[in-house]
Amino acid sequence: MDISDLALRAIVDYVSRRGGADLSGYRESYLKRRIEYRMKSAGVDSVENYLKLLRTSDEEIKNLLDAITINVTEFMRDKTPFESFRKNVLKEIVERKKRSGSNIIRIWSAGCSYGEEPYSIAICVMEELNEDWRVTIYATDVDENCLNFAKNGVYEEKSILNLDPKIVEKYFEKINGKFKVKPILQKCVKFRKHDLIKDPPISRHFDVIFCRNVIIYFNDKQKDKVFADFYDSLSIEGYLIIGKSETIPEKFKSHFDCINLRDKIYKKVSGR
Ligand SMILES: C[S@@+](CC[C@H](N)C(=O)[O-])C[C@H]1O[C@@H](n2cnc3c(N)ncnc32)[C@H](O)[C@@H]1O
């Protein structure tokens, strides 16, 4: 089931036009693998037939988009980045803000999937800071299904296994065997649709940007666009936290100081 570059272009152009998502920023090898996976699942044996299927089935377009924007996530994913965020990053920001007389902290969770990441950030914030602080977590994703699920904030028991039972009791309400995020946590997270590939940054002056396990699927040109956007969106001395297997593109290495290599925490270097 070899997919030629020409066939890939045809599929990318068609789905981008019909599906409303821009696929041009993803790595070609990654797109080919995801298309092959969908072809197998749909029982289609040639690229020509797969294109025919896409032209007649909105459901297959959706299936392919779902396969490309992989949504795997969990609360406190990898654990230590959230511990370092809470114990080091937040503490440093608070000291700096106190000196400048501000009590506002703005955080962006880019590629937030079903909401586990922004709610984990919110838990760290609530556990670490008192009510004097005004903290907003902007949580964005290209996938509207994920955002609707996240806004609702109801999780299966298996999703919350990483969390300490005391934290679960404090921030979740048990309803019919599921766990609903309490309003105290929900009120500091704002969900909205945003495509890192085609949209400009949602805002500026963020103190922290989390973008974990998202850019791994992007091609080099697209990664450069995203890191330029993150650089512009961070406030002076703002922090960028990326996924454990992700790296800062060569072109942007001088834009960010590495603060914690294990947890992939970086700090903006001003004046670049
Ligand atoms: C593997 S999940 C990572 C979720 C979370 N950040 C974590 O580390 O657990 C990747 C998320 O990136 C989102 N995504 C993929 N392409 C995107 C794009 N172009 N713009 C915004 N989000 C995107 C997917 O919809 C998915 O929810």
The ligand as a MOL file (V3000), in Angstrom:
LIG
                    3D

  0  0  0     0  0            999 V3000
M  V30 BEGIN CTAB
M  V30 COUNTS 27 29 0 0 0
M  V30 BEGIN ATOM
M  V30 1 C -1.2140 13.4980 21.8760 0
M  V30 2 S -2.3160 14.8160 22.2690 0 CHG=1
M  V30 3 C -1.4180 15.6640 23.5430 0
M  V30 4 C -2.3090 16.1840 24.6330 0
M  V30 5 C -1.5720 16.8150 25.8090 0
M  V30 6 N -0.8750 18.0010 25.4010 0
M  V30 7 C -0.6420 15.8320 26.4560 0
M  V30 8 O 0.5900 15.9810 26.3640 0
M  V30 9 O -1.1240 14.8670 27.0460 0 CHG=-1
M  V30 10 C -2.1050 15.8770 20.8490 0
M  V30 11 C -3.1860 16.9200 20.7260 0
M  V30 12 O -2.7500 17.8830 19.7750 0
M  V30 13 C -3.8720 18.2780 19.0280 0
M  V30 14 N -3.4460 18.8380 17.7410 0
M  V30 15 C -2.9840 18.1690 16.6410 0
M  V30 16 N -2.7510 19.0410 15.6430 0
M  V30 17 C -3.0660 20.2750 16.1310 0
M  V30 18 C -3.0520 21.5730 15.5730 0
M  V30 19 N -2.6750 21.7720 14.3000 0
M  V30 20 N -3.4380 22.6230 16.3450 0
M  V30 21 C -3.8370 22.4330 17.6400 0
M  V30 22 N -3.8900 21.2140 18.2190 0
M  V30 23 C -3.4990 20.1470 17.4710 0
M  V30 24 C -4.6720 16.9950 18.8540 0
M  V30 25 O -6.0370 17.2570 18.5120 0
M  V30 26 C -4.4990 16.3550 20.2170 0
M  V30 27 O -5.5430 16.6770 21.0770 0
M  V30 END ATOM
M  V30 BEGIN BOND
M  V30 1 1 1 2
M  V30 2 1 2 3
M  V30 3 1 2 10
M  V30 4 1 3 4
M  V30 5 1 4 5
M  V30 6 1 5 6
M  V30 7 1 5 7
M  V30 8 2 7 8
M  V30 9 1 7 9
M  V30 10 1 10 11
M  V30 11 1 11 12
M  V30 12 1 11 26
M  V30 13 1 12 13
M  V30 14 1 13 14
M  V30 15 1 13 24
M  V30 16 1 14 15
M  V30 17 1 14 23
M  V30 18 2 15 16
M  V30 19 1 16 17
M  V30 20 1 17 18
M  V30 21 2 17 23
M  V30 22 1 18 19
M  V30 23 2 18 20
M  V30 24 1 20 21
M  V30 25 2 21 22
M  V30 26 1 22 23
M  V30 27 1 24 25
M  V30 28 1 24 26
M  V30 29 1 26 27
M  V30 END BOND
M  V30 END CTAB
M  END
